[in-house]
Structure formats: C-alpha cells, structure tokens
C-alpha cells in the first residue's frame, strides 16, 4: 500500500510552507492512525495520476513485472487475495482473466471505501483508465483497454478488512487457503521493525495453500511517506531483509525482480524496490 508515482511529490503538489512543515514535524503516524486519519482519496489522487515519468522507472517496473508474471498464464487459480490493497486496483488488473475470484483487503476504512466506490462506479471513485490503457498497450491491444476494465470489476467479489499483525489477518473471516496472494508495499508500512515485518509476513503466508504463489512487492530503505499533511512510518528494509524473510516463511523463491529507482526527498525517501515471486512449500 505505499506509493507509485512518488517522484511527483515535489513542488507541483507541495508548496514551500508544506515542505517546510514536513521537514520540521517529526510526528510519524502508524497503527490506528490508518483507521482514524488516513485519507485514501488524497493518496490515490496525488500518487496515482500518471505512470510514465522521465528518469523514474519504479511505476513502469512494477506494472511491466506484474504483466510479465501474469501474462504467461501459469499463475492462476480459483482465488487471488490482495493484502493491503490501499485504495487501488491497478495491481490486480493483469490477473483478472486468470482467476474466478479476487478479494481486496485493507486496514484503513478510507481505503476500503475507495475500493467500493470504484466497484460501484461511484462519482467519487479514482479514475484508473491510464492503468488499464497501459496494461492494454503491453498486451499489444491498447485500443481495447475497456475490455480489461470490464473483465476486472465482476471478478472482485469482496473488499475485506485486514490486519497483518493478527495470526489470521482477515479475522473474524476465515477463508479457505487461496491460490495466490499479492501484497504491494503494504508490510513495510504496517510494521514498526524487522521482527514485526517477519511475523506479519508469516501471518500473510498462512492464508496461502501449499503450492500457492506469493507475489511480494517491496519498497527498500524507506522510513516514511507522506499523504496530504500527514507522515506515516515505514520499516526500512534492504533487499536481503526482504529475501531472507520470504525464505524463512515456508516459501521457495521462483524469481526475483529488482529496480534501482530512488528518491531523495523528505516527503518519501526510498532507494530501490524488489518484486519476489515465491511458492509456498508443501508440508
């Protein structure tokens, strides 16, 4: 659940006073703040309004990698579960035709509300057209991007509350183990330290069936990110931290993709990202 177009968090979005205030305000939001003050609409409208940014590859890296993973047709099944979807739907666009059901989740009620708005075609929903067009372009079928949208919406059957710190992150709902779990920039923003990151990953993996696949998208070396006037904490992770956590949670790594995009801004400093495709070991 973090950021996609974070390089655009510059003076186009923040005036001098806001940037100064962020630099002098050390308060980091976390935990219950996601329920009380996180604004999913501001998050989506500010950070997901364009894809291609000169000199910045993170957004395209993520979309191209997801397209590559799903377009082969080998990652498929009855149910895909996204953990920590935020207010977003772009991560699961290329997965729609390969699953009978997609379940979106998030800890923040504001983010779940934005999900529901898009599903219901509410006027307050974020516009994801450029993402459907981008994936369609990767398919070589750019003019028919609306087919992707029409395919995705009926596949998203539920939007659920999720807390990755619980042994069953979907408690009180109990799902049958799912075929695929995707989580994008969620765990590092939900966890205060590396130990809790490891436990949260374990909790998430518990929802996956043996032989099921995990697609984990991680942001590296990031301590915080900003939404509106609020700053939210992250646990700073290296690529080795993420890889080792995956390996020690009953998962066999199939493929690792990484990108060296970075941003040296107080609004959201980070240095690199990684996408791991892994399989849960059979017991």
N, C-alpha and C positions, 0 to 999 in steps of 0.2 A: 504494500500500500504506500509507497513513498512518492516519488516524483518521476515524471517522464521528460518534460521539456524544461528542466531546471535551469538551463543556461539562460533562459529568457527571464529569469528572476533578476532583473537589473533595473536600471532607472526607467525603463519603459513601464514597469509595474510598481516600483517603489520610489517615492520622491526622496529628496535629501533628508528630510526630517525623519521619515520612516526608517531609512537606512541607519541614521544616527541613533535612533531609539533602539533598534535591534542590536546595535553594537554595544549599547550601554545597559541593556536589560538582560541580566543573566538568567532570569527565570526560565526553566525548562519544563514544559508540560509533559505529562505522561499518565498512564493508567486511566483513572476515572475521568481525566480531562477529555479523553476521546468521547466519552458519553455526554459530557456537560458543555464543552465549548468548541469541539472540532466542527468546522463548517465544510461539509462535503461539497457544497456548491462552489464556494470560493476556491477550494482545492482543485476541482475539475475545471472550472472556468479559467483559472490562472495558469495551470500547468499542462493542460491537455488541449491547447488551441492550435498547435501546429506540430508537424513531425520533422520536416527536413530543415535543419539549421546548419548553416555553413560552419565548418570547423568543429562540429559537435556530433558525435556518432551514436551516443547512447540510445536514443529513441529508435533509430533505424536498426541498430544492432539487436535490440530486443525484439522488434517486430519481425525482422528477417530471420532471426534464430527460431522464433516460435513458428513461423511459417515453414521453415525447413523441417522442424521436428514433426509437425502435424501433416504436412503435405505428402509425406511418404506413405501414409495410410497404415502404418504399423502401430501407432499409438492410438488405440480406440477401445471401445467397450460400452457397457451399459451406462455408467455414470462417471462424470468428471466433477470433482469438487474443487472449487477455488477457495483457498483460505486467505482471508484478508483482502477481499476484492477492492476495498475502498469504494468510491462512488463510480467505479469504472467497469467497462465491459470489454475493452479492447483486447485484453489478454486472451480471452476465450473465442474471439471471432474465428480464427482458423481451425478451431476444434469442433465447431458446431456440427459439421456433417459426419463426424466420426463417433458421436455419442447419442444415446437415446435421451439422456437427461443431463443437464448441467445445473449444479447448485452453487449459488454465490453466497458468500458469508462476509460479515464484518462485525467488529466490536462496536463501532460507532453507529448510533441510530441515524445520525445525519447521513452517513454514507449509505446505509440500507435504504433510506428514504429516496436518495438519488437513484439507486438501482430500480426501485419500484416505479419511480417517475418515468424512467426510460422504458420499462416494460409496458407501462400503460399509455405510452405516447403522450404523457402529460406535457403541457406547455413549459413547465419549469425544468424539464429534463435537459441534460447536457447534450449537445449535438456531436455525435460520433462519426458523422459522414466521412470526414477525411481519413479516418482509420479504415473504414470499410473500403474506401476507394484505394487506399494504399495496399491493403491486402489483395484486392482485386487486380491491381497493377502487377503485384508479384505473381499472381496466377496467370497473367497474360490476358486478362479479361476485364480491363478497367471500366469499360462502358456498362458492364452489368453488375456494378457494385451493390445495387439494391437487392440482388439475389442473396448476397451474403447476409444482409440485414434481415431479410425475410426468413432465412434459414435459422438464424440465431435466436430470435425473440421467442418462438414457441418451444425451443429446447431448454430455456431457462425456466425450470419448473418451480424453484423455490429460492427465496432470499432469507437466510437464517442469521441469527445472532451467533457470534463465535468469540471464544476466549481461549487463546492458545496456552494459557497458563493452567488450564484445567486438564486433568487426565483425559477426559472426553471433552474436547474443545467445543462441541455442539450441545453440551448438556443444557436442558434435560432430554433433548432429542438424541435417539440412538439410531445411527444408520447401519445398514449392512456395509461391510468393508467395500470401499469403492475401487474402481479400476485405475483411476488416475487422480492425483492431486496436483494442482498447480498453486504455487504461492509466490507472489511477486513483491519484493521489497516490503514485506509485512513483518517478518520475525525480528529483524533488526530494529524496527521502530516500536515493537511491542515489548522489547526486553531491555532491562537496565544494565545487564552484564552478560559475560560469555557463559556463565553457568546457567543462567535462566534461558539463554538462547538455546543451549544444548537440550534442556528439559522441554522447552516449547517445541523444538523440532521432534523430539521423541513423542510428544503428545499428538502432534500432527500426523506423524507416520503411523500411529496406532489406528488411524482411520482408513489405512490403505490395506488392501488384501494382499496376501503373499503373491509375488509375481507382478503386483501392480507397479505403476510407474509414478515417480515423483519428478516434477519439473519445478526446480527452485531457482528463482531469480534473486540475486543478492546485490546490494549496493555496498561497496567497500570503503573503509576508512571514513565513515560519515558519523559525526557526533550529534547532529541535529538538522532539522529542516524547518522552514517557516511557512505557515499558512495564514494569510492575512497579516494580522499583527501579533500572532501567537507563534512561539517557537516550541517545537516538540523534540524530545530527546531521541537519540538512537544509540545503540551499542556499536562502537567502532570495531569492524571486523576486517581481517585480511583474507585473501583468497584461501590461504592454508587453513584459517579458522573455519571457514565455511565447508571446505572439502573434508576436513577431519571430522566435523560434526556430522556430516552426511555419512561418512564411512562407519562411524561408531554408533549409528542408529539403525542397524539391520538393513542397510542399503548397499547395493553394489552399483558403483558408478559406471554408467554406459558411455557417457560423453560429457566433456566439459567445454564450454564456450566462454571466452572472456573478451573484454573490451577495455581499452585504457582511457576512455573519456574521463575527464576530471573537471572539477570546477572549484576554483579558489575564491569563493565568496562567502561572506559570513552568513548570508541567507540560507545557504545549503552547501557547505563544503563536502566534497567527496572525491575519491581518487580510484576510479575503476569499478567494474561490475563483472559479475560472473553468472552464468546460467549452467545449471547442472541437471542432466537427465540421469536418473538413477532408478534401479529396480529393487523392490523390497524382497529380501531373501525369503525363500520358502523354509518353513520350520519342519 
